[in-house]
Amino acid sequence: MELRYRGLLVRMSKDAIKNMHNLELDRVILEDLLECGTDYRDTKMSKGEVGLAITRRGALLFVKLVPSYAPDLDERVWLVKHLGVTRREG
């Protein structure tokens, strides 16, 4: 099953794949982020980049997407640039 956001296919960058592995996140979390995530911004985000976040078990999980192009498909896609976790205090 392919992942889509705003009608476009979602592809993973090498860094995002490493992030998922290191944080022990799975595809279900990524699906939840894309379907249920709320707007997320931080100071390191570039113009055109979209951030989505959800809270799970006291942690803020976030994904950063950038618009891109997949030459093998000849179509525009979203590239997952980064996945991260920020622990909530309190």
C-alpha positions as CSV (number, residue, x, y, z in Angstrom):
1,M,0.0,0.0,0.0
2,E,1.4,3.4,-0.9
3,L,1.3,6.5,1.3
4,R,-0.2,9.7,0.0
5,Y,-0.5,13.2,1.4
6,R,-2.6,15.9,-0.2
7,G,-3.1,13.6,-3.2
8,L,0.6,13.1,-3.9
9,L,2.7,10.0,-3.3
10,V,5.0,10.1,-0.3
11,R,8.6,8.8,-0.7
12,M,11.2,8.4,2.0
13,S,14.7,10.0,1.9
14,K,17.7,8.0,3.1
15,D,17.9,10.2,6.2
16,A,14.2,9.6,7.0
17,I,14.7,5.9,6.7
18,K,17.6,6.1,9.2
19,N,15.4,8.2,11.5
20,M,12.6,5.6,11.5
21,H,15.1,2.9,12.2
22,N,17.0,4.7,15.0
23,L,13.7,5.9,16.7
24,E,12.1,2.5,16.2
25,L,9.1,4.0,14.4
26,D,7.0,2.0,12.0
27,R,4.8,2.6,8.9
28,V,1.7,2.9,11.1
29,I,3.1,5.9,12.9
30,L,4.0,7.5,9.6
31,E,0.4,6.9,8.4
32,D,-1.0,8.4,11.6
33,L,1.2,11.5,11.1
34,L,0.1,12.0,7.5
35,E,-3.6,11.4,8.3
36,C,-4.0,12.9,11.8
37,G,-1.0,15.2,12.2
38,T,-1.5,18.8,13.2
39,D,0.6,21.7,11.9
40,Y,4.2,21.6,13.1
41,R,6.8,24.3,12.6
42,D,10.3,24.9,13.9
43,T,13.1,27.4,13.3
44,K,15.0,25.0,11.0
45,M,12.3,24.5,8.4
46,S,12.8,25.9,5.0
47,K,10.2,27.6,2.7
48,G,7.7,25.1,1.3
49,E,8.5,22.5,3.9
50,V,5.4,21.0,5.7
51,G,5.5,19.7,9.2
52,L,3.0,17.4,10.9
53,A,3.0,16.2,14.5
54,I,1.0,13.9,16.8
55,T,1.4,13.2,20.5
56,R,1.9,9.6,21.6
57,R,2.8,8.3,25.1
58,G,4.0,11.7,26.3
59,A,6.2,12.4,23.2
60,L,5.6,14.7,20.3
61,L,6.3,12.8,17.1
62,F,6.9,14.9,13.9
63,V,7.5,14.5,10.2
64,K,8.9,17.1,7.8
65,L,7.9,16.9,4.1
66,V,9.2,18.7,1.1
67,P,7.7,18.9,-2.3
68,S,9.8,17.0,-4.8
69,Y,9.8,15.3,-8.2
70,A,10.2,11.5,-8.9
71,P,11.7,11.2,-12.4
72,D,11.0,7.4,-12.4
73,L,7.3,8.1,-12.0
74,D,7.3,11.4,-13.9
75,E,5.2,13.0,-11.2
76,R,5.4,15.4,-8.2
77,V,5.8,13.7,-4.8
78,W,6.3,14.6,-1.2
79,L,9.7,13.6,0.1
80,V,9.9,12.7,3.8
81,K,13.0,14.7,4.9
82,H,13.0,14.0,8.6
83,L,11.2,12.2,11.4
84,G,11.8,13.1,15.0
85,V,10.6,12.8,18.6
86,T,10.5,15.5,21.2
87,R,9.9,14.4,24.7
88,R,7.2,16.3,26.6
89,E,8.0,17.5,30.1
90,G,5.5,17.3,32.9
